[in-house]
Amino acid sequence: QVQLVESGGGLVQPGGSLRLSCAASGFRFSRYTTYWYRQALGKERELVAAITSSGSKTNYGDSMKGRFTISRDNAKNTVYLQMDSLKPEDTAVYYCKVFAGGQNDYWGQGTQVTVSS
């Protein structure tokens, strides 16, 4: 059974940090580019970051560059999102996603991140 399970969300003050994790199971995680997306209330889902299967290349949404870092540990089937200098506008549900080809578009259940004083 394919699963992507996010964790690490919570409430943090502006300027603070959080590290999200996404644990994958049920498929060959190490073969695929992995993504973090987010969706704020009333807004469309947007790309936060992406990392290639080997971890050699990364990409970020414009508003995340310089503040967020995506990484992965294929031995643990886990992708991470380190978020620093958090702003209230980073408040959203964060999802990890893997597209494994065809109709195999896997999403986690999401983890809530709230940035507020």
Buried (B, 14 or more C-beta within 10 A) or exposed (E): EEEBBBEBBEEBEEEBEBEBBBBBEEBEBBEBBBBBBBBBEEEEBBBBBBBEBEBEEBBBBEEBEEBBBBBBEBEEBBBBBBBEEBEEEBBBBBBBBBBBEEEEEBBBEBBEBBBEE
